[in-house]
Amino acid sequence: MARVIRDQAAGLRGLSALRTDDLVRIVAVAGGKKGVGKTSVVVNLAMTLAKNGKHVLILDESPRHNNVNAHLGLHTHHDLVHVINRDKTLDQVISQGPNDISVLTAKRGMHSLAKLNAGDQDWLIKSFGELSRPVDVVLIDTAMGGASQVLPLSLASQQVLIVLSDSSSSIKDAYALIKVMNQEYAKKHFLVLVNKVQSEQAAHTIFDNISRVARLHLSATLDYIGFIPTDEKLRRSTQLCRSVVDAFPASSSAIGFKQIADDLLCCTCPDDYGGGVESFMQRLIRTSHLNTQNLTV
């Protein structure tokens, strides 16, 4: 199973050029435990995709002190809530990062979506449909803290990429998150990235274990998309407020991110809802009304 998605991606890689401009890949990156390296995964996948000519929009729901902007050394004073309140346009609150990556800080705005009236909903959806530049890929750095925060963005996305490490608590929490999305909200397809491991064999073992449990107890499909090895260069690049694929392109972690980015775009997307970021925002507003008060992971 661990190699299936790579074989599939190799066969589909030649078809990726046939994707039309109005097709947007929307991927929510989630992790069941703090410290698995989720934000680093988002930043480095975004940088790799941008270097390959994709315009990437990062929707950042992480806390301000450790979010995507902080990882990239960017400073912003506005976020999605300023758009919701009609104080700023969407283009005005989006930060421009290296390699023309766009970053939208969204943590405060997410809490406001369920409270919008019909007119404000329509206006916000329209705003996302009128971005000055078309977007090829949306990567979402979902907040930690339980299903109530992860669910709306993950359920509105075409794909959910679960990041876990080799710690038992990380694996347990990741499985609990998958279980909630599968059993309570019928999400059936998940990509799994194993981060901070010593070897590819260790990554395969971790994935095989969580995949086996999911097959036994859930009606969910888990696909292995790759691993990122423990790498001092990755830690150093974070301290430098740069991506490792930019600062140390020959490092083992940078090579891993390049392979995963290629496979991410080429693998099949069973939950392809169609449309672009405008359609995604419409779905996100709907999922923001989900009652998750009694759900914990």
C-alpha positions as CSV (number, residue, x, y, z in Angstrom):
1,M,0.0,0.0,0.0
2,A,2.8,2.4,0.9
3,R,4.1,2.4,-2.7
4,V,0.7,2.4,-4.4
5,I,0.3,6.2,-4.4
6,R,3.9,6.7,-5.8
7,D,3.2,4.2,-8.6
8,Q,-0.1,5.9,-9.3
9,A,1.6,9.4,-9.3
10,A,4.2,8.3,-11.7
11,G,1.6,7.2,-14.2
12,L,-0.4,10.3,-13.8
13,R,2.4,12.8,-13.8
14,G,2.2,13.2,-17.5
15,L,-1.5,14.1,-17.3
16,S,-1.0,16.9,-14.9
17,A,-0.3,19.4,-17.7
18,L,-3.8,18.7,-19.0
19,R,-5.4,20.4,-15.9
20,T,-7.2,23.5,-17.0
21,D,-6.6,26.9,-15.3
22,D,-9.9,26.9,-13.5
23,L,-9.1,23.7,-11.5
24,V,-7.7,24.4,-8.1
25,R,-6.2,21.8,-5.8
26,I,-7.2,22.6,-2.2
27,V,-5.4,20.7,0.5
28,A,-5.9,21.0,4.3
29,V,-2.8,20.0,6.2
30,A,-3.8,18.7,9.7
31,G,-2.1,17.0,12.6
32,G,-3.5,15.6,15.7
33,K,-0.7,16.8,18.0
34,K,1.3,20.0,18.4
35,G,5.0,19.7,17.3
36,V,4.6,17.3,14.4
37,G,5.9,20.0,12.0
38,K,2.7,20.8,10.2
39,T,3.5,24.4,9.5
40,S,6.9,23.5,8.2
41,V,5.3,21.0,5.9
42,V,2.9,23.7,4.5
43,V,5.7,26.2,4.0
44,N,8.1,23.8,2.2
45,L,5.4,22.2,0.0
46,A,4.2,25.7,-1.0
47,M,7.8,26.8,-1.8
48,T,8.4,23.6,-3.9
49,L,5.1,24.1,-5.8
50,A,5.9,27.8,-6.4
51,K,9.3,26.9,-7.8
52,N,7.5,24.6,-10.2
53,G,5.4,27.5,-11.5
54,K,2.3,27.1,-9.4
55,H,0.7,30.1,-7.7
56,V,0.1,29.0,-4.2
57,L,-2.2,30.6,-1.6
58,I,-1.6,29.5,2.0
59,L,-4.6,29.9,4.2
60,D,-3.1,30.2,7.7
61,E,-5.1,29.3,10.8
62,S,-2.1,28.9,13.1
63,P,-1.5,31.2,16.1
64,R,0.3,34.4,15.2
65,H,3.5,33.6,17.2
66,N,4.2,30.4,15.2
67,N,2.3,30.7,12.0
68,V,3.3,30.7,8.3
69,N,4.2,34.4,8.3
70,A,6.6,33.8,11.2
71,H,8.2,30.9,9.4
72,L,8.8,33.1,6.4
73,G,9.8,36.2,8.2
74,L,6.8,38.1,7.0
75,H,4.9,40.8,8.9
76,T,1.2,41.5,8.5
77,H,-1.2,43.7,10.3
78,H,-4.4,42.6,8.6
79,D,-6.2,39.3,8.2
80,L,-9.4,37.7,7.0
81,V,-11.5,39.4,9.7
82,H,-10.7,42.8,8.1
83,V,-12.2,41.5,4.9
84,I,-15.3,40.1,6.6
85,N,-15.8,43.5,8.3
86,R,-15.2,45.2,4.8
87,D,-12.4,47.2,6.2
88,K,-10.0,45.9,3.6
89,T,-10.2,44.0,0.3
90,L,-9.0,40.5,0.1
91,D,-6.0,41.5,-2.1
92,Q,-5.0,44.1,0.6
93,V,-4.8,41.6,3.4
94,I,-2.9,38.9,1.5
95,S,0.9,38.9,2.2
96,Q,3.3,38.2,-0.6
97,G,6.0,35.8,0.3
98,P,9.1,34.5,-1.5
99,N,8.6,33.0,-4.9
100,D,5.3,34.9,-5.1
101,I,3.6,32.7,-2.5
102,S,0.5,34.3,-1.1
103,V,-0.4,34.1,2.6
104,L,-3.8,34.8,4.1
105,T,-4.0,34.9,7.9
106,A,-7.4,33.5,8.8
107,K,-7.5,32.4,12.4
108,R,-9.7,35.3,13.7
109,G,-11.8,35.3,10.6
110,M,-12.7,31.6,10.9
111,H,-14.6,32.3,14.1
112,S,-16.7,34.8,12.3
113,L,-17.9,32.8,9.3
114,A,-20.8,31.0,11.0
115,K,-22.2,34.4,12.1
116,L,-22.4,36.0,8.7
117,N,-25.8,36.9,7.3
118,A,-26.7,35.9,3.7
119,G,-25.6,39.2,2.2
120,D,-22.2,39.1,3.9
121,Q,-21.8,35.5,2.9
122,D,-22.4,36.3,-0.8
123,W,-20.0,39.3,-0.6
124,L,-17.2,37.2,0.9
125,I,-17.7,34.4,-1.6
126,K,-17.6,36.9,-4.4
127,S,-14.4,38.4,-3.0
128,F,-12.6,35.1,-3.3
129,G,-13.8,34.8,-6.8
130,E,-12.3,38.1,-7.8
131,L,-8.7,37.7,-6.6
132,S,-6.3,39.6,-8.8
133,R,-4.4,36.5,-9.7
134,P,-5.7,33.0,-10.3
135,V,-4.6,30.4,-7.8
136,D,-3.4,26.9,-8.7
137,V,-3.1,25.4,-5.2
138,V,-4.5,26.3,-1.8
139,L,-2.6,24.9,1.1
140,I,-4.4,25.2,4.5
141,D,-2.4,25.2,7.7
142,T,-5.2,24.2,10.1
143,A,-5.1,25.1,13.7
144,M,-4.4,22.6,16.5
145,G,-6.7,22.2,19.4
146,G,-9.3,19.6,18.5
147,A,-11.9,18.7,15.8
148,S,-13.9,21.9,16.4
149,Q,-11.1,23.9,14.8
150,V,-9.8,21.4,12.2
151,L,-13.1,20.2,10.9
152,P,-14.6,23.1,8.9
153,L,-11.5,23.7,6.8
154,S,-10.8,20.0,6.4
155,L,-14.3,19.1,5.3
156,A,-14.4,22.0,2.9
157,S,-11.2,20.9,1.2
158,Q,-10.7,18.4,-1.6
159,Q,-7.9,16.6,0.2
160,V,-6.8,16.2,3.8
161,L,-3.1,15.6,4.4
162,I,-2.5,14.2,7.9
163,V,1.0,14.9,9.3
164,L,2.3,12.6,12.0
165,S,5.6,11.8,13.6
166,D,7.1,8.7,15.2
167,S,5.8,9.4,18.7
168,S,3.0,7.2,20.0
169,S,1.0,10.2,21.0
170,S,1.2,11.8,17.6
171,I,0.0,8.5,16.0
172,K,-2.8,8.1,18.5
173,D,-4.0,11.7,18.1
174,A,-3.8,11.6,14.3
175,Y,-5.9,8.4,14.3
176,A,-8.5,10.0,16.6
177,L,-8.7,13.0,14.2
178,I,-9.2,10.7,11.2
179,K,-11.8,8.7,13.2
180,V,-13.9,11.8,14.0
181,M,-13.9,13.0,10.4
182,N,-14.7,9.6,9.1
183,Q,-17.4,8.4,11.5
184,E,-19.1,11.7,12.3
185,Y,-18.7,13.5,8.9
186,A,-18.2,10.8,6.3
187,K,-14.7,11.9,5.2
188,K,-13.3,8.8,3.6
189,H,-10.0,9.7,1.9
190,F,-6.8,10.9,3.7
191,L,-3.2,11.4,2.7
192,V,-0.6,10.6,5.3
193,L,2.9,12.2,5.6
194,V,5.3,10.8,8.1
195,N,7.5,13.5,9.5
196,K,10.7,13.6,11.6
197,V,11.7,9.9,11.2
198,Q,15.1,8.3,10.9
199,S,14.5,6.2,7.8
200,E,12.0,5.4,5.0
201,Q,11.6,2.0,6.5
202,A,10.5,3.5,9.8
203,A,8.0,5.7,8.0
204,H,6.5,2.7,6.2
205,T,6.2,0.9,9.4
206,I,4.3,3.8,11.1
207,F,2.0,4.2,8.1
208,D,1.3,0.5,7.8
209,N,0.3,0.3,11.4
210,I,-2.1,3.2,11.3
211,S,-3.5,2.1,8.0
212,R,-4.1,-1.4,9.3
213,V,-6.1,-0.1,12.2
214,A,-8.1,2.2,10.0
215,R,-9.0,-0.7,7.7
216,L,-10.2,-2.7,10.6
217,H,-12.3,-0.1,12.3
218,L,-13.1,2.7,9.8
219,S,-14.5,3.0,6.4
220,A,-11.6,5.2,5.4
221,T,-8.8,5.0,2.9
222,L,-5.3,6.1,4.0
223,D,-2.7,6.7,1.3
224,Y,0.9,7.2,2.0
225,I,2.4,10.2,0.2
226,G,5.9,10.1,1.6
227,F,8.2,10.9,4.6
228,I,10.5,13.7,5.7
229,P,13.6,12.5,7.5
230,T,15.0,14.1,10.6
231,D,17.3,16.8,9.3
232,E,19.3,19.4,11.0
233,K,19.2,21.6,7.9
234,L,15.4,21.7,8.2
235,R,15.6,23.0,11.8
236,R,18.3,25.6,10.7
237,S,16.2,26.8,7.8
238,T,13.3,27.5,10.2
239,Q,15.6,29.5,12.4
240,L,16.6,31.5,9.3
241,C,12.9,32.2,8.4
242,R,13.4,30.3,5.2
243,S,12.1,27.1,3.6
244,V,14.6,24.3,3.5
245,V,14.0,23.8,-0.2
246,D,15.2,27.3,-0.8
247,A,18.0,27.5,1.8
248,F,19.4,23.9,1.5
249,P,18.0,22.4,-1.7
250,A,20.3,19.4,-1.7
251,S,19.4,18.4,1.9
252,S,17.5,15.1,2.5
253,S,14.4,16.9,3.8
254,A,14.3,19.3,0.7
255,I,14.5,16.3,-1.6
256,G,11.6,14.7,0.3
257,F,9.5,17.8,0.0
258,K,10.1,17.9,-3.8
259,Q,9.0,14.3,-4.2
260,I,5.9,14.8,-2.1
261,A,4.9,18.0,-3.9
262,D,5.1,16.2,-7.3
263,D,3.0,13.3,-6.0
264,L,0.5,15.6,-4.3
265,L,-0.5,17.2,-7.6
266,C,-0.6,14.0,-9.5
267,C,-2.5,11.7,-7.2
268,T,-6.2,11.2,-7.7
269,C,-8.6,13.4,-5.8
270,P,-11.7,11.4,-5.0
271,D,-13.4,14.4,-3.3
272,D,-12.8,16.8,-6.2
273,Y,-15.7,19.2,-5.8
274,G,-14.7,21.3,-8.9
275,G,-14.6,25.0,-9.1
276,G,-12.0,27.3,-7.6
277,V,-11.4,29.3,-4.4
278,E,-14.9,30.8,-4.7
279,S,-16.5,27.4,-4.5
280,F,-14.2,26.5,-1.7
281,M,-15.3,29.5,0.4
282,Q,-18.9,28.6,-0.2
283,R,-18.3,25.1,1.2
284,L,-16.3,26.6,4.1
285,I,-19.1,28.9,5.1
286,R,-21.4,25.9,5.2
287,T,-19.1,23.6,7.2
288,S,-18.4,26.5,9.7
289,H,-22.0,25.9,10.9
290,L,-21.2,22.3,12.0
291,N,-21.9,21.7,15.7
292,T,-18.6,20.4,17.0
293,Q,-18.9,21.4,20.7
294,N,-19.1,17.9,21.9
295,L,-16.2,16.5,19.8
296,T,-12.7,16.2,21.1
297,V,-9.6,14.4,19.8
